[in-house]
Amino acid sequence: MTKPAASRRLHSTSASLERICGSAASNLESSVVKSMASGAAKTALDEACPALTVQRATEASGHSKQIISKSEQENDMKIVIIGGTGLIGSKTVARLSVKGHDVLAASPSGGVNTFTGEGLDKALAGAEVVIDLANSPSFEDKAVLEFFETAGKNLLAAEKVAGVKHHIALSIVGAERLPRSGYLRAKMAQEKLIRESGIPYTIVHSTQFFEFLGGIAQSATVGDTVTVSSAYFQPIASDDVADVMADVALSQPINGVMEIGGPEPFRMNELVARFLQLANDPRKVIGDPHALYFGTELDDRSLVPGAGARIGSTSFEDWFDHAPPRRSGVAA
Ligand SMILES: NC(=O)c1ccc[n+]([C@@H]2O[C@H](COP(=O)([O-])OP(=O)(O)OC[C@H]3O[C@@H](n4cnc5c(N)ncnc54)[C@H](OP(=O)(O)O)[C@@H]3O)[C@@H](O)[C@H]2O)c1
């Protein structure tokens, strides 16, 4: 059976990364170093290449809004990645730099702050694409709403002045179904600003990253006990998310939402327990259907992507074996 176009594109991205990663690592490094702190650039490079082992099987079947790739020739766009030093940001920077684009990793540590507006005009000058991968330093309800609203307004206003042609943001599968969560309300406020901005856009709704399992456990820990929801979720590896973000950056805006998720649904309590056990963490995990997940109860549909979602192929076991997880205190 012929693979869908989106799947073919992911495989070709993977193949070109594979060719480039071995031989041109030093080129990539110098290109990335132009736009971000050198330590972070090395991390991004190191992280991009192991990702090549990931099989990028993706099914886009049934999705009404297929993305259309721009010509492979267009490889010199200026792309600004807000939050380019973060987990997904640094991996996305590496993937787009490999392709020869002029990638700017923007973050407060490098003098670009979407919350205060510092450095934005200069960073966005000449940019065609902006990918917003920033996260709020605080997850407290009021603070996180203020962060995404203020940062969103500042960023979109600066993009209008700069004439940006595609704004891309990473949000969360099910955010629209869970208004009791302060964090998810803030993500919906961010999305509303984007929809109303008049700038062509693509919003990617991802499920939870495997890297966030430690954060989920941490946020639900009292003493030595972790009490988490027993609802289904379908987490994804950050490498698979970054593959999609890079692919979307080189595609036309869909002016809508596309969903991505991991290959397999799990009951949250069962996967958190497995993760802690593999990490030799002695905490006991209890599954409770009424346990709150960042302020809201979940049902078995809440965090699971729909039938048309693009599916990353890295399994939990593959991820755990290849990317030793940060165990706790991860605020992603
Ligand atoms: N965690 C999940 O499971 C999950 C699932 C779906 C979607 N998401 C979304 O994915 C996005 C990226 O998450 P992540 O885990 O990759 O984030 P992360 O690793 O926590 O990185 C956050 C980034 O945001 C930057 N940042 C913070 N404040 C900023 C500001 N005022 N202006 C500009 N940049 C700022 C940080 O810069 P510094 O390094 O300088 O501090 C850092 O680069 C978030 O929007 C999140 O909502 C997360």
The ligand as an SDF file (V2000), in Angstrom:
LIG
                    3D

 48 52  0  0  0  0  0  0  0  0999 V2000
    5.1660   18.7110   28.5250 N   0  0  0  0  0  0  0  0  0  0  0  0
    4.3180   18.1400   27.7210 C   0  0  0  0  0  0  0  0  0  0  0  0
    4.0450   16.9420   27.8600 O   0  0  0  0  0  0  0  0  0  0  0  0
    3.6800   18.9610   26.6210 C   0  0  0  0  0  0  0  0  0  0  0  0
    2.7260   18.3540   25.7970 C   0  0  0  0  0  0  0  0  0  0  0  0
    2.2000   19.0980   24.7360 C   0  0  0  0  0  0  0  0  0  0  0  0
    2.6010   20.4120   24.5220 C   0  0  0  0  0  0  0  0  0  0  0  0
    3.5100   20.9790   25.3760 N   0  0  0  0  0  0  0  0  0  0  0  0
    3.9370   22.3720   25.0940 C   0  0  0  0  0  0  0  0  0  0  0  0
    5.2170   22.2970   24.4950 O   0  0  0  0  0  0  0  0  0  0  0  0
    5.8640   23.5640   24.6390 C   0  0  0  0  0  0  0  0  0  0  0  0
    7.3670   23.3530   24.8560 C   0  0  0  0  0  0  0  0  0  0  0  0
    7.5720   22.5960   26.0260 O   0  0  0  0  0  0  0  0  0  0  0  0
    9.0480   22.1340   26.4710 P   0  0  0  0  0  0  0  0  0  0  0  0
    8.8730   21.0410   27.4640 O   0  0  0  0  0  0  0  0  0  0  0  0
    9.9030   21.9250   25.2810 O   0  0  0  0  0  0  0  0  0  0  0  0
    9.5280   23.4620   27.2480 O   0  0  0  0  0  0  0  0  0  0  0  0
   10.8440   23.6470   28.1560 P   0  0  0  0  0  0  0  0  0  0  0  0
   11.8250   22.5530   27.9300 O   0  0  0  0  0  0  0  0  0  0  0  0
   10.3820   23.9130   29.5540 O   0  0  0  0  0  0  0  0  0  0  0  0
   11.4800   24.9850   27.5410 O   0  0  0  0  0  0  0  0  0  0  0  0
   10.8350   26.2040   27.7260 C   0  0  0  0  0  0  0  0  0  0  0  0
   11.4980   27.2200   26.8340 C   0  0  0  0  0  0  0  0  0  0  0  0
   10.7550   28.4420   26.9550 O   0  0  0  0  0  0  0  0  0  0  0  0
   11.7030   29.4790   27.0900 C   0  0  0  0  0  0  0  0  0  0  0  0
   11.0830   30.6320   27.7310 N   0  0  0  0  0  0  0  0  0  0  0  0
   10.6650   30.7530   29.0150 C   0  0  0  0  0  0  0  0  0  0  0  0
   10.1940   31.9980   29.2280 N   0  0  0  0  0  0  0  0  0  0  0  0
   10.3100   32.6660   28.0540 C   0  0  0  0  0  0  0  0  0  0  0  0
   10.0420   33.9960   27.6480 C   0  0  0  0  0  0  0  0  0  0  0  0
    9.5350   34.9060   28.5070 N   0  0  0  0  0  0  0  0  0  0  0  0
   10.3160   34.3600   26.3780 N   0  0  0  0  0  0  0  0  0  0  0  0
   10.8500   33.4680   25.4900 C   0  0  0  0  0  0  0  0  0  0  0  0
   11.1320   32.1930   25.8180 N   0  0  0  0  0  0  0  0  0  0  0  0
   10.8740   31.7930   27.1030 C   0  0  0  0  0  0  0  0  0  0  0  0
   12.8540   28.8810   27.8870 C   0  0  0  0  0  0  0  0  0  0  0  0
   14.0160   29.6880   27.7410 O   0  0  0  0  0  0  0  0  0  0  0  0
   15.2390   29.6430   28.8100 P   0  0  0  0  0  0  0  0  0  0  0  0
   15.9980   28.3830   28.4840 O   0  0  0  0  0  0  0  0  0  0  0  0
   16.0350   30.8800   28.5010 O   0  0  0  0  0  0  0  0  0  0  0  0
   14.6100   29.6480   30.1640 O   0  0  0  0  0  0  0  0  0  0  0  0
   12.9580   27.5340   27.1880 C   0  0  0  0  0  0  0  0  0  0  0  0
   13.6970   27.6680   25.9940 O   0  0  0  0  0  0  0  0  0  0  0  0
    5.1300   24.3000   25.7630 C   0  0  0  0  0  0  0  0  0  0  0  0
    4.4340   25.4010   25.2120 O   0  0  0  0  0  0  0  0  0  0  0  0
    4.1210   23.2640   26.2990 C   0  0  0  0  0  0  0  0  0  0  0  0
    2.8900   23.8480   26.6640 O   0  0  0  0  0  0  0  0  0  0  0  0
    4.0550   20.2910   26.4120 C   0  0  0  0  0  0  0  0  0  0  0  0
  1  2  1  0
  2  3  2  0
  2  4  1  0
  4  5  1  0
  4 48  2  0
  5  6  2  0
  6  7  1  0
  7  8  2  0
  8  9  1  0
  8 48  1  0
  9 10  1  0
  9 46  1  0
 10 11  1  0
 11 12  1  0
 11 44  1  0
 12 13  1  0
 13 14  1  0
 14 15  2  0
 14 16  1  0
 14 17  1  0
 17 18  1  0
 18 19  2  0
 18 20  1  0
 18 21  1  0
 21 22  1  0
 22 23  1  0
 23 24  1  0
 23 42  1  0
 24 25  1  0
 25 26  1  0
 25 36  1  0
 26 27  1  0
 26 35  1  0
 27 28  2  0
 28 29  1  0
 29 30  1  0
 29 35  2  0
 30 31  1  0
 30 32  2  0
 32 33  1  0
 33 34  2  0
 34 35  1  0
 36 37  1  0
 36 42  1  0
 37 38  1  0
 38 39  2  0
 38 40  1  0
 38 41  1  0
 42 43  1  0
 44 45  1  0
 44 46  1  0
 46 47  1  0
M  CHG  2   8   1  16  -1
M  END
$$$$
